Amino acid sequence: MKREFNVGLYQFVFSVSQALDLINPVMSDRHKRVAYIAMRVAEAVGMTGRNKEDIVVAAALHDIGGLSIRKTDGERSYEMNTRSARFGYQLLQKFRPFRIPARIVRFHHVPWAHGDNREVEGIEVPLGSHVVHLAKRVHDLIDKHSPILSQVSRIRSEIQSMRGDALMPDHVDAFTDLALREAFWLDIHSPELMRIMADRIPFSTVELDLDGLLDFAELLAQIIDFRSRFTATHSSGVAASAATLAQLFGLPEVDCKRLSIAGYLHDIGKLAIPIDLLEKNGRLTEEEWHLVRGHPYYTYRILAPIKGLEDIALWSGAHHERLCGTGYPFRIHQADLPLEARILALADIFTALTENRPYRTGMREAEVIEILGMMVDNHELDSRIFKVLREHYGEVDRSRAAAQAEALAEYSGFMEGLAVLDLSAARAAHLAWKHRLRAFLDGGNALTLEQAVSHHECELGRWYYGEGLHHYGHIPEMRALEEPHAALHQLIRAVLNHHERGRLVEAEACLARVEPLSEQIVSLLGRIEHKAAKLISESIGADL
């Protein structure tokens, strides 16, 4: 059993990368191209082996968190990228082979800032984060409507202009030399890009047994399910229902586990569906319905290339097929529809009917049996599987409910973790400013009045008046934070004014008044963090 599956990391990474690109057809192959650029830059600065591999993995998955967030009113791109990176970090760190790439993803948006950002939020920023940052910048400068070689001079020049400020100098220098090679640019647009990358980097083989494969399947399920609190536990319910039905039907344990994996993965194609549509509480338009009907097709196309998942890809992609041939997207008829796909189809409908949603409670047994029985009579679902469900309804439903309760707790913990990251980052931004001010008076660094921006424009302020108030404005301590933060910035300007005029004693006296305000701000942020985590847990439990 331990060597049931030997799956290459390359296949894992780019199956997820392909899923990421589904969300926006305009960005087709973006993640692969960013990964290629990052790989070549990493090589050029002398990175080899696992270090280079981790950078490529992170680059291929760098925007994974962006699938699950919405831009808030007035939010700047940097703040949105920060939230996206934190979300991606939370997702990826749960899968063991992705833990180091997860750290790279967390800080891949951070500018070099002449070395000031070697550490962010008290954590050392991996060099790989700066490589991925450069790769993204290069990719975003490419005009897909113009011949690539005609753009080289412009792109080199623009990247060089970011040297030291946004981008790490050594990485810019390496890219500048690399960019002189025509083959580098032609590779980026080659239809053989994945093969080219595979030839240049011998990805590790991750040997997974079925339990390890289940861990990966849970990661993929969370990528889609965690996009919306309405669907946060659906795949877990389908996985548990399918596995229990398979066991009751008499299938071997290995097939029951494989069906559980298929249950986790069956909706990965929904990455092609916008979040607003997933959360729509009402009848779909014809255009929206056509978009939704494509998701099992994309599920199949994402999973099919992974060696060892061929059967699972077929079952997952066929979960909306019906025995009479009226299902979608392949219109498979009974003779060609595997038993496992039939079990998964019934498990999906059963879970959808029985699980609680914010706009309705799950149906009772009699209602569920009536609806499924009608589908059996219409030759849509397999009567043998339905009979097993009807005879063991309680057992199947208990397995579904237990799995979804566990998934709900995990989702709650995930969202609480995001709140902790948010508040920890805000606290770190504030403390960094205070330490910078102390270092300035000690002669350690330069600081001007222009840099002493208002409490609206500092890093803590941008967070506060953007995503901070948006997410945590209902917490009283969040509103209370504004007054001491504004007073703090008045003192900062006073310190700089005194210092500029040579009044060092007065500057130190003002700095002494900074400390109690700082302690108040840190205390408030700590209380906001505690309340935010508690309220998130309570609201998720109430919704689902």
C-alpha positions, 0 to 999 in steps of 0.5 A, spaced: 500 500 500 505 504 501 507 505 494 501 504 491 502 511 488 508 515 485 506 521 483 511 527 480 511 533 484 511 537 477 504 533 475 501 536 482 504 543 481 501 544 474 495 540 475 493 546 480 497 551 476 492 549 470 486 550 475 488 557 477 488 559 470 481 557 469 479 562 473 480 568 468 481 565 460 485 572 459 491 570 464 491 563 460 498 560 462 500 566 466 502 561 472 506 557 468 510 563 464 511 566 471 514 559 473 519 559 467 521 566 468 523 564 476 526 558 474 531 561 469 532 567 474 534 562 480 538 558 475 542 565 473 543 567 480 546 560 482 540 556 485 540 549 484 536 543 487 531 543 492 532 551 492 530 552 485 525 547 485 521 550 491 521 557 487 518 554 481 513 551 485 511 557 489 511 561 482 506 556 479 502 557 485 503 564 487 496 567 486 492 561 489 489 565 494 487 570 489 481 565 487 478 566 494 478 574 495 474 580 493 477 587 492 474 591 497 472 599 496 478 603 495 483 597 496 490 598 493 493 593 489 498 592 494 493 591 500 489 586 495 496 582 493 497 582 501 491 578 502 491 574 497 498 572 499 496 570 506 490 566 503 495 562 499 500 561 504 494 558 509 492 553 503 499 551 501 502 550 508 497 544 510 500 540 504 507 537 506 511 538 500 508 545 499 510 548 506 517 551 503 513 554 497 508 556 502 513 561 505 515 564 498 508 565 496 506 569 503 511 574 501 512 574 493 509 581 493 514 584 497 518 590 494 526 589 496 526 597 498 533 597 498 534 592 503 529 594 508 524 588 507 529 583 508 524 582 514 517 583 514 512 582 520 518 580 524 520 574 519 525 573 514 523 574 507 525 568 503 530 570 497 525 565 493 520 571 494 524 576 491 525 571 485 518 570 484 516 578 485 521 579 479 518 574 475 511 577 476 514 584 474 517 581 467 511 577 465 506 583 466 510 587 462 509 583 456 504 585 451 501 579 448 499 582 442 506 584 439 512 580 437 516 578 443 523 579 441 521 586 439 519 588 446 526 585 449 529 592 450 523 595 453 522 590 458 530 590 460 530 597 461 523 597 465 526 592 470 532 595 470 529 602 473 526 598 479 533 595 481 534 596 488 527 599 489 522 594 488 527 589 486 533 585 489 539 588 485 543 581 484 536 578 481 535 584 476 543 583 474 542 576 473 535 577 469 539 583 465 544 578 462 539 572 461 534 577 457 539 578 452 538 570 449 532 570 444 531 563 446 529 565 453 523 569 450 521 564 445 521 559 450 516 563 454 511 563 449 512 556 446 506 551 446 512 546 449 513 550 455 511 545 460 516 540 457 521 545 456 521 546 464 521 539 465 527 538 461 531 543 465 529 541 472 528 534 475 522 535 480 522 530 486 518 524 486 513 524 491 511 517 493 504 517 496 500 512 498 492 513 498 492 516 505 497 521 502 493 522 496 487 524 500 491 529 503 493 532 496 485 531 494 483 535 501 488 541 499 485 541 492 478 541 495 479 547 499 482 551 494 475 551 491 470 550 497 474 555 501 472 560 495 465 561 499 463 560 506 456 557 502 461 551 499 466 550 505 464 543 507 461 540 500 466 536 498 468 533 504 460 531 505 461 528 498 467 524 499 465 521 506 458 519 502 461 516 496 466 512 501 461 510 505 456 508 499 462 504 496 463 500 502 456 498 503 456 496 496 461 491 497 467 495 494 474 493 496 477 498 501 482 501 496 476 503 491 473 506 497 479 510 498 479 512 491 472 514 491 473 519 497 479 522 493 474 523 487 469 526 492 474 531 494 476 533 487 469 532 483 468 540 483 475 542 482 473 545 475 468 550 479 475 554 479 472 557 472 466 559 475 466 566 479 465 567 486 459 571 485 455 566 481 457 560 486 454 564 492 448 566 487 441 565 491 436 565 486 435 562 479 441 562 474 440 565 467 441 561 461 448 564 460 450 563 467 447 555 467 451 554 461 457 556 465 456 552 471 455 546 466 462 546 464 465 545 471 465 537 470 469 538 464 474 542 467 475 537 473 476 532 468 481 536 464 485 538 470 486 531 473 486 527 467 494 528 466 496 526 473 499 519 472 495 515 477 489 519 477 486 517 470 480 513 473 479 518 479 479 523 473 473 520 469 469 518 475 470 526 478 468 528 471 462 524 470 459 526 477 453 530 473 452 524 468 446 520 468 444 513 466 439 515 460 445 519 457 441 526 459 447 528 463 453 533 462 458 534 459 460 528 456 453 525 455 455 518 457 450 513 457 449 507 462 453 502 458 459 506 459 458 509 466 463 506 471 460 504 477 464 508 481 462 514 477 454 512 479 456 512 486 459 519 486 453 522 482 448 519 487 453 522 493 453 529 490 446 529 490 445 526 496 450 531 500 447 537 496 440 535 499 442 534 506 447 539 508 445 546 511 446 552 507 445 559 509 439 560 505 435 553 507 436 547 512 438 540 509 432 536 507 429 530 512 430 523 510 423 522 507 424 528 502 431 526 500 428 519 498 423 521 494 427 526 490 432 521 489 427 515 488 424 520 482 431 520 479 431 513 479 425 512 476 427 517 470 433 512 469 438 518 472 441 514 478 443 507 479 437 503 483 442 498 486 446 504 489 439 507 491 437 501 494 443 501 499 442 508 501 435 507 503 437 501 507 443 504 510 440 511 510 442 513 517 449 510 517 451 514 510 448 521 513 452 520 519 458 519 515 456 525 511 455 530 517 461 528 521 465 529 515 462 536 514 463 538 521 470 536 521 471 540 515 467 546 518 471 546 524 477 546 519 474 552 515 473 556 521 480 555 524 483 557 517 479 563 517 481 565 524 488 564 522 487 569 516 485 574 522 491 572 526 495 574 520 492 580 518 492 583 525 499 580 526 501 584 520 498 590 522 502 590 529 508 589 525 507 595 521 506 599 527 512 596 531 517 597 525 515 605 524 516 606 532 523 602 531 525 606 525 523 613 529 528 610 535 533 608 530 533 615 527 534 619 533 540 614 535 543 616 528 542 610 525 538 612 519 535 618 515 528 620 516 524 626 513 518 630 514 515 627 507 516 620 510 512 622 516 505 621 512 499 622 515 495 616 519 491 615 513 497 613 509 502 609 513 502 602 512 498 601 518 493 606 516 492 603 509 490 597 512 486 600 517 482 604 512 482 599 507 481 591 509 481 593 516 475 597 517 472 592 512 473 586 515 473 588 523 469 595 523 464 591 527 469 590 533 468 596 538 476 596 539 477 597 531 474 604 532 477 606 538 484 604 534 483 611 530 484 616 536 491 613 538 494 612 532 492 619 529 495 622 536 501 617 534 503 620 528 502 627 530 507 626 535 512 623 530 511 629 526 513 633 532 519 629 533 522 630 526 520 638 527 524 638 533 530 634 530 530 638 524 531 644 528 536 641 533 532 641 539 534 634 541 531 634 548 524 636 546 525 630 540 526 625 546 521 628 550 516 627 544 518 620 543 517 618 550 510 620 549 510 615 543 511 609 548 504 609 551 500 610 545 504 605 542 502 600 548 495 602 547 495 601 539 498 594 540 493 592 546 487 594 542 490 590 536 491 584 540 484 585 543 481 585 536 485 579 534 482 575 539 475 578 538 475 577 530 477 570 531 471 568 536 466 572 532 469 568 525 468 562 529 461 564 531 458 567 524 461 560 521 457 556 525 451 560 525 451 560 517 452 553 516 
